[in-house]
Amino acid sequence: MGNDRFRAIRLTQGEGGQTLVENVTLSTPDLMDGDVDVAVEATTINYKDALALTGRSPVVRRWPMVPGIDLAGTVRASRSPLWREGDRVLLNGYGLGETHWGAYAGLARVKAEWLVPLPDRFSPGEAMAIGTAGYTAALCVLALERFGLSPERGPAVVTGAAGGVGSIAVALLAKRGWHVVAVTGRPSEADWLRGLGAAEILERAELSAPGKPLGKERWAAGVDSVGSHTLANVLSQTMRDGAVAACGLASGMDLPASVAPFILRGVALLGVDSVYAPQAERRRAWARLAEDLDPAALSSLTSPIGFADIVPTAQRLLAGHVRGRVVVSDVATATVI
């Protein structure tokens, strides 16, 4: 690749431990170890990215760091037999933006086994409109299906429904025929959520406060990205032999629940790890997304922003002012040849 230069966002630690955000120009020799160089054409902002950019959580575990846990683009150079120059690829997780330099740069050097082929149906921007959030939502739906659940068993509840994971979970479940109960703290998004396929809208406050160990049975399945009291209440109101796929902790890592739903109703809690999911499971998730995610729904989920908008958008996301997904649409222009 020669000695290409490219712009990037770099995080460093100040003397007091605070996170410093810099816009810098890097060159190919600066990149971390890896056997595939990818020209980053699109990326997005996830909750974890927002935490890293604002220094509100110890997401970054190696300094300095280029954040960004999602990327889609084209292979510029490969030293692995798995990929060739010109291949269209995407990457979610594997410590990108946490322990390995990530997507907020014109170029990324990564390990070959981390990459997944970009489905033919999606452009790089569309893949990043899905991103880790949508890929995680697909993993949750697949986990519920592996458990043996289907729409005939009863409704499915989705918490954090107006967020990245939740909105795509609503769309995927509705596509497969589920009666979807969308939980959100933003009543203004009700019509939008119904457009994605939600059959009912539930106010977040109904589930976010401490509740009973065992409540009325309301749903057979659930996708939760919130955690804490919300997850505890979802579990307590899950039908006999139902299951909840848990993938997030927006409200906290705690689970103030009892064993009642598990031993009195046979409810299962299915943990979903998107960061280090096996390659085969990743490909299944992206195949499901390509099969079931309606292009119109994807468009309604997406707000395009520029490379210069990443940091202020991260701040808005943490404040709860971002609906669905954002796509950084001009990453390619961040490369300076």
N, C-alpha and C positions, 0 to 999 in steps of 0.2 A: 504493500500500500504506500510505500514511500514514507514521507514525513508530513502527512496531512495535518493541518491545524483546524481546530474546531472550537466553537464556543461551548461553555458548559456552566452549570450552576454547581458550585463547590461549597461544601459545609466544612468549617473548621471550628475548633473549640477555643474560646477566649480564656483568659487567665482565671476568670471566676467560674468557668465551666459552662458559660452561656454559649449558645450556638450562633456562629457568625456565618452569614450567607454572602457569598461572593459570586459575581459574574466574571468568569475568567476565560482566557484563551489557552487551550491545551494542544498538545501535539501527540501523534501516534505513540512515540516512545514513553509518554507519561502513563499510558493505559496499564491496567493490572494484567496479571497473567491470564491466559486463555488461548484457545486454539481456533476461535472463529471471530472475525471482526465484522460487525454489523453496522451498516449505515442506518441510523435511527430515523425513520420517516414519520413516526407518530408515537405519542405516549399519552398518559392521562395522569390524573391526580387521585390517589386513593386516600382513605383515612390515615393509613400508616405514613404515606408521603407527607400529608399535612402535619402530622405530629413531628416528623423529622425536620421539616422546614421551619417549624416554629419553635423547636426545642422543648416541646411540652412533655415529651416522653423519651426514655432511653432507647429509641428505635435504632439509632446509629451505634454500631459497636466497633467501628474502625474509623480512624481519622487520618487524613481528611477523607471526605466522602462525597461522591456525586450521587445525589438521591434519585429516586424514580424506580419503582419496583416492576413496572410494565414497559415493554417496548415491542414495536413491530417495525420491520424494515427488510433490507436486502443484504445478503451476505456480500461483503466487499472482498474478503480474503478468508481462506480456510486452510488450516493445517491438519484437518481431520477428514477421514474418508466419509463421514456422515453427511457432509455438506459441501456444496460447490459454489463458486462465485455466481451470483445472480439468483440464488435460491431465496424465496420469500419466506420469512420466518417470524415467529413471535416468541416472547419469553414472559413468563409470570413467576415471580418468587425466586426461590433458590438463594435467598440472601441478597438479591440485587437491591441496591440502595440501602443496605444495612451493613453487610460485611464485604460486599463487592460493588465496585463502581457501577452506577445504574444508568437510567434512561435519559436523564436531563442533560444530554450532550449530543453532539452531532454524530459521534461514533461510540460504540461500546465493544469491548473485547470480553468474550464470555466463553464458558466451556461448551463444547459441542453437544453434550448430553442434556444440557438445560433447554435447548431449543426445541420448538414444535413447528411443524409446517404450517404456514398461514393457509387456512381453508380457502379454496378457490372462490367461495362465495363472498368473502370479505376483502375489502381494501384494508390497508394498514390502519387508516382512520376508523373504519368500522370495527376492526378488531379491538382497537383501543377504546372505542365507545363501550365495548363489552368489558375488556380488561380483566384484572384479577377479580373485581367485584362480580362480573357476570360469570366468569369461569368458576368462581367459588359457588355462586348460585346453582350452576349446573351440577357441580359436585354434590351439593346438598340434595338436589332432586334425584340424582342417581343413587345416593345413599338411601333415601326413602324407598325407592323402587327396589333396591336390593333387599331391604327389610321385608318386602312383600306388600307394601301399601299401594293402593290404587284409588281412583276417585270414587269408586263404589262404596268405599269404607266410610266416607264422610268428608266434611270440609277440611281444607288445609289453611292454617294461619301463617301469615308472614309478618314478622315484626320489622320495624325500621323500613316500612314499605316504600317510602319516598326516596330512600337512599340508593346507592349503587347496587348492593347485593339484593336488597329487598325488591326494588323495582323490576329487576330482571327475573328474580324468583317468581314474582307475580305473573309476569308474561309467560314464563316457561310452564308453570303449573296450569295456568288457564288454557294454554295451547293443548295440554294433555287431558283436558276435560275436568279439572278440579274446580270445585266451588271454593274460591279463594277469599279469605277474610284478611283484608289488608289493614295493618295496624300502623297508625301514623300520628304524630303530634302536630301535623300541618293540615288542618281541615280544608284549607284552600286548594290542596292537591287532590281532593276527592274525585273530581271529574276526570283528572288526568289518570289516576289509578284505575278508575272504571274503564277508561279507554285502553289500558293495558290488559284488562281482563278481570279485575277484581269484582266480585259479586257483592261484597259487603265492605264497609269502611268502619273500623273500630278506633275510637279515640285512645291514644297512647296512655292517657291517665288511668284507664280502666285496668291496665296491667302493670303500671310502673311503681305502684305503692306496695308495701308489704301486704300479703294476702293469706288466705287459708291454706293449710297443708294439702287439702283436697277440696276441689271445687266442682261445680257442675260440669259434666262432660260436654264439650263444645266442638272439638275438632279431632280428627283422626291423625293428622300429620301437621308438622310445623317446620318452618325455617326461621331460625333466630340468629340475628347478628347483633343483639343488644346485650344479652347477659343479665346478671344481677336479678333484681326482683321481677323484671319482665320475663326472663326465662323461667324463673321459679313458678310464676303464675301460669305461664303457657303449659308447663308440665302438669301442674295441678288440675288443669281443665282439659287435659288430653284424654280421649276415649280409651277404653280398655284395649290393650294390645296395640296401641298406637305408638308413634315415635316422633321425636323432634330432632332435627339436624341443627346442631349449634356450630356457628363458625365465627362469631365475633364477640366483642366485649365493649361496645360503645358506652354502656352505662356502668361497666366495672367488671372485674375478674371474679367477683364473689358470686356464690350461688346460694342464697339464703332459703333453701328448700328443705323438705323433709323426705324421708324414704317412702312416704305414703303412696305417691303415684307409681313407684317402681314395684312395690311388693303387694299393693292392694289392687292395682289395675294392670300390672305387667307392662307399664309404659317404658319405652327405651329412649335413652339419650344418646344420639349418634354424633360423635365428635368429627368434625371435618377440618382437615389440615390441607390448605391449598398450597402452602409454601414448598413442601417437600413431597407432594403427591407423586406416586410412581408415573413414569412416562406413559404407560398404557392407559392409566386412568385420566391423565391430562388429555390424551387424544380422544378418548371417549367423550369427555366433557365438551371439547371443542366440536366434535362431530354432532353432538346433541344441539349445541348452540346453532350450528349451521343448518340443522334440520328444522328446528322449532322456533327460532327467533324471527318474528315477522319483521321485514325491512322497515315497514311503516312504524312499528313499535320502537325499533332501534333508533329511528330518526327522532321520534318524540322524546326519547330518553337523553338525547345528546345536545350539549352546548359546546361549540367550538371556541377555543381561546388561542392566543398566541404565546410563544415562548416567553415573552416579557411579562405575561400575565400569571405565570405559575405561582409565584409567592403570594400575591394578593388573593388569588383564588383559593389557595390553601388556607388562608386565614378566614375567608368566607365559609369554606367547607366546615371548619371546626365550629363556626358560629351557627351552623345549621341553616345557612342561606343558599345552599347549592342543591338543586333538584337533579336526581338521576346521575348522569355521567358527564364529565367534561373531557374534551379531546384537545390535546395540544397539536395544532394543525400545521405548524411551520417548523418542526424540528429539523427537517432536511436543510433549511436555510441557515441553521446554526453551524453548518460546516463551512470553514474558510479554507479554500484550497490555495 
